[in-house]
Amino acid sequence: MHQRLSATAIAAILTCAGATAWAGPTVTTTQTGTGNSAYAEQNTVNDATTATITQVGNNNVAGDPVGRLPGILQQNIFSLSGHSAKIEQYGNENHAAISQTSGDVEYLGAIKQEGDRNIASLIEDQYFNSETSIGQKGNDNLAELMHHDTGGASGLISQEGDRNVVHVTNDSLNDSSTLTWQTGYDNRIDAVHTTSGHSAVRIAQTGSLNTAYTSQTGGSFISGYTIQNGVGNFASLIQADAREGSGAITQSGDGNVAMLGQTLGYNQADITQTGNLNTATILQSGSVGFAPLNTAYITQSGNGFTASIAQSGSDNHAGIYQH
């Protein structure tokens, strides 16, 4: 017969989980309510490692003590100082997981959830000097943040409202940051960044039923910005092998669609739309060996405008302003 572990039983597991894991580093577990479960393991630790789990409410889950699934698993930690992991859950039926493996130097990971039925997952693997955090307030929100083979990377997911979704994946990045904010209902962000150097992604959405997609590969001074306010807006930002890069999409209103592409060149592109039911598309390509300068602008104010820019070659420039 399956039976949930009590807070006392879980505390015993944490205490007896292994002398190597708990000698020196600190693990603190606080649970108030019924049906909560927690699991923490720190393995091959050297130095100031910390893990904290705090749960207030009923049927909250931070890992699986029986299956040894995180809820805070810090493994093969090589740093001489730093590391930390923290889970705080207030409400009912929330799920949270942190897994930090094969780290070095200083890193932090934190999850805080307030409300009911929220799910948060934070995984970092083969990284150093990394700071990540997930904060969710509301109900039925989902946040997933994964860093792999990153150096000096930082990630933030902040959500307030109901039924918001964020997926962030960073792979083989240096000095990069991916920061996302969502306020409202039924918004979605998908951000995938691979082999990019000096990437700085900022995505903020306020309202409901907004969708933002960002994909960045390649290198050099890549950035990217997406800001959406309103209802039912869609933004897609893709900067393939961009060199100097940049990006930016800003939409205010309802039912706007913006798509921005960019491969090689000195790049830059802007889309700004204010109003409703506007559509804007920018595509910049370029050829290897030509060093196209690229640049493109689209600014639309009003309702129902359509604008499109496509550039390939060298010494590019473009405009389009509609009011």
ZILINSUL-V206762 format. One record per residue. N is the residue number from 1. SS is DSSP state (H for helix, E for strand, L for the rest). PSI is psi in radians with two decimals (none if undefined). D_FIRST is the distance of its C-alpha to the first C-alpha in whole Angstrom. Layout:
[[N SS PSI D_FIRST] [N SS PSI D_FIRST]]
//
This chain:
[[1 L 2.27 0] [2 L 2.31 4] [3 L 2.35 6] [4 L 2.49 10] [5 L 2.46 12] [6 L 2.91 15] [7 H -0.62 19] [8 H -0.77 19] [9 H -0.69 17] [10 H -0.73 18] [11 H -0.65 22] [12 H -0.71 21] [13 H -0.78 20] [14 H -0.65 23] [15 H -0.64 25] [16 H 0.20 24] [17 L -0.22 24] [18 L 2.32 27] [19 H -0.62 31] [20 H -0.68 33] [21 H -0.57 31] [22 H 0.04 31] [23 L 1.88 34] [24 L -1.15 37] [25 L 2.92 35] [26 E 2.37 33] [27 E 2.20 30] [28 E 2.24 29] [29 E 2.22 26] [30 E 2.17 26] [31 E 2.29 24] [32 E 2.18 24] [33 L -2.79 22] [34 L 2.63 18] [35 L 0.30 15] [36 L 2.66 18] [37 E 2.58 17] [38 E 2.65 20] [39 L 2.35 21] [40 L 2.37 24] [41 E 2.27 26] [42 E 2.09 30] [43 E 2.39 31] [44 L 0.98 35] [45 L 2.53 36] [46 L 1.56 40] [47 L -2.69 41] [48 L 1.28 40] [49 L 2.41 36] [50 E 2.56 34] [51 E 2.36 31] [52 E 2.31 30] [53 E 2.16 27] [54 E 2.17 27] [55 E 2.23 25] [56 E 2.10 26] [57 E -2.77 24] [58 E 2.48 21] [59 L 0.56 18] [60 L 2.56 20] [61 E 2.12 19] [62 E 1.42 22] [63 E -3.11 20] [64 E 1.83 17] [65 L -0.63 16] [66 L -0.83 14] [67 L -0.05 16] [68 L 0.89 19] [69 E 2.38 20] [70 E 2.60 23] [71 L 1.33 24] [72 L 1.78 27] [73 E 1.97 27] [74 E 2.13 31] [75 E 2.51 32] [76 L 1.00 35] [77 L 2.17 37] [78 L -0.13 41] [79 L 2.66 43] [80 L -0.23 45] [81 L 2.75 44] [82 L -2.45 42] [83 L 2.51 38] [84 L 2.74 36] [85 E 2.47 33] [86 E 2.35 32] [87 E 2.18 29] [88 E 2.22 29] [89 E 2.21 27] [90 E 2.04 28] [91 E -2.62 27] [92 E 2.46 23] [93 L 0.62 21] [94 L 2.64 23] [95 E 2.36 23] [96 E 2.51 25] [97 E 2.37 26] [98 E 2.29 28] [99 E 2.06 29] [100 E 2.03 33] [101 E 2.63 34] [102 L 0.76 37] [103 L 3.02 39] [104 E 2.72 42] [105 E -2.34 44] [106 E 2.36 43] [107 E 2.71 40] [108 E 2.64 38] [109 E 2.34 35] [110 E 2.48 34] [111 E 2.26 32] [112 E 2.23 32] [113 E 2.34 30] [114 E 2.16 31] [115 E -2.71 30] [116 E 2.49 27] [117 L 0.56 25] [118 L 2.61 27] [119 E 2.27 26] [120 E 2.37 28] [121 E 2.26 29] [122 E 2.02 31] [123 E 2.25 32] [124 E 2.33 35] [125 E 2.33 36] [126 E 1.17 39] [127 E 2.95 41] [128 E 2.70 43] [129 E 0.91 44] [130 E 2.45 42] [131 E 2.16 41] [132 E 2.57 38] [133 E 2.60 37] [134 E 2.23 35] [135 E 2.21 35] [136 E 2.34 34] [137 E 2.07 34] [138 E -2.62 33] [139 E 2.51 31] [140 L 0.57 29] [141 L 2.67 31] [142 E 2.26 31] [143 E 2.25 32] [144 E 2.22 32] [145 E 2.15 35] [146 E 2.21 35] [147 E 2.29 38] [148 E 2.24 39] [149 E 0.92 42] [150 E 2.65 43] [151 E 2.24 46] [152 L 0.53 47] [153 L 2.60 44] [154 E 2.54 43] [155 E 2.46 41] [156 E 2.29 40] [157 E 2.10 38] [158 E 2.14 39] [159 E 2.39 38] [160 E 2.14 38] [161 E -2.67 37] [162 E 2.51 35] [163 L 0.57 34] [164 L 2.60 36] [165 E 2.34 35] [166 E 2.26 36] [167 E 2.12 36] [168 E 2.23 38] [169 E 2.12 38] [170 E 2.22 41] [171 E 2.20 42] [172 L 0.95 45] [173 L 2.67 46] [174 E 2.32 49] [175 L 0.85 50] [176 L 2.75 48] [177 E 2.40 46] [178 E 1.91 44] [179 E 2.22 44] [180 E 2.44 42] [181 E 2.39 42] [182 E 2.31 41] [183 E 2.17 42] [184 E -2.49 41] [185 E 2.43 39] [186 L 0.59 38] [187 L 2.74 40] [188 E 2.39 39] [189 E 2.27 40] [190 E 2.07 40] [191 E 2.10 42] [192 E 2.12 42] [193 E 2.15 45] [194 E 2.51 45] [195 L 0.77 48] [196 L 2.41 50] [197 E 2.45 52] [198 L 0.75 52] [199 L 2.37 50] [200 E 1.84 50] [201 E 2.27 48] [202 E 2.08 48] [203 E 2.14 46] [204 E 2.28 46] [205 E 2.31 45] [206 E 2.26 46] [207 E -2.42 45] [208 E 2.64 43] [209 L 0.48 43] [210 L 2.56 44] [211 E 2.28 44] [212 E 2.28 45] [213 E 2.28 45] [214 E 2.30 46] [215 E 2.15 46] [216 E 2.21 49] [217 L -3.14 50] [218 L -2.67 53] [219 L -2.80 54] [220 L -2.54 57] [221 L 0.97 57] [222 L 2.48 54] [223 L -2.52 53] [224 L 2.34 52] [225 E 2.39 51] [226 E 2.16 50] [227 E 2.18 50] [228 E 2.24 50] [229 E 2.22 50] [230 E -2.61 50] [231 E 2.31 48] [232 L 0.53 47] [233 L 2.64 49] [234 E 2.30 48] [235 E 2.33 49] [236 E 2.15 49] [237 E 2.02 50] [238 E 2.15 51] [239 E 1.24 53] [240 L -1.84 53] [241 L 0.61 55] [242 L 2.53 57] [243 L -1.39 59] [244 L -0.58 60] [245 L -3.03 58] [246 L -1.90 57] [247 L -2.67 56] [248 L 2.23 55] [249 E 2.20 54] [250 E 2.18 55] [251 E 2.30 54] [252 E 2.29 54] [253 E -2.75 54] [254 E 2.51 52] [255 L 0.45 52] [256 L 2.60 53] [257 E 2.22 53] [258 E 2.27 54] [259 E 2.26 54] [260 E 2.25 55] [261 L -3.09 55] [262 L 2.27 57] [263 L -1.87 57] [264 L 2.65 60] [265 L -3.02 63] [266 L -0.18 64] [267 L -3.13 62] [268 L 2.52 61] [269 L 2.49 60] [270 E 2.44 60] [271 E 2.17 58] [272 E 2.15 59] [273 E 2.27 58] [274 E 2.17 59] [275 E -2.71 59] [276 E 2.56 57] [277 L 0.61 56] [278 L 2.63 58] [279 E 2.26 57] [280 E 2.38 58] [281 E 2.27 58] [282 E 2.30 59] [283 E 2.07 59] [284 E 2.27 61] [285 L -1.65 61] [286 L 2.84 64] [287 L 2.55 65] [288 L 2.28 65] [289 L -0.15 68] [290 L -0.35 69] [291 L 1.04 68] [292 L 2.43 68] [293 L -0.39 68] [294 L 3.03 66] [295 L 2.45 65] [296 L 2.55 64] [297 E 2.48 64] [298 E 2.16 63] [299 E 2.15 63] [300 E 2.28 63] [301 E 2.32 63] [302 E -2.73 63] [303 E 2.48 61] [304 L 0.39 61] [305 L 2.65 63] [306 E 2.28 62] [307 E 2.50 63] [308 E 2.35 63] [309 E 2.27 64] [310 E 2.22 64] [311 E 2.43 65] [312 L 2.46 66] [313 L -2.50 69] [314 L 2.82 70] [315 L 0.87 72] [316 L 2.81 70] [317 L 2.60 70] [318 L 2.90 69] [319 L -2.15 68] [320 L 1.86 68] [321 E 2.20 68] [322 E 2.33 68] [323 L none 68]]
//
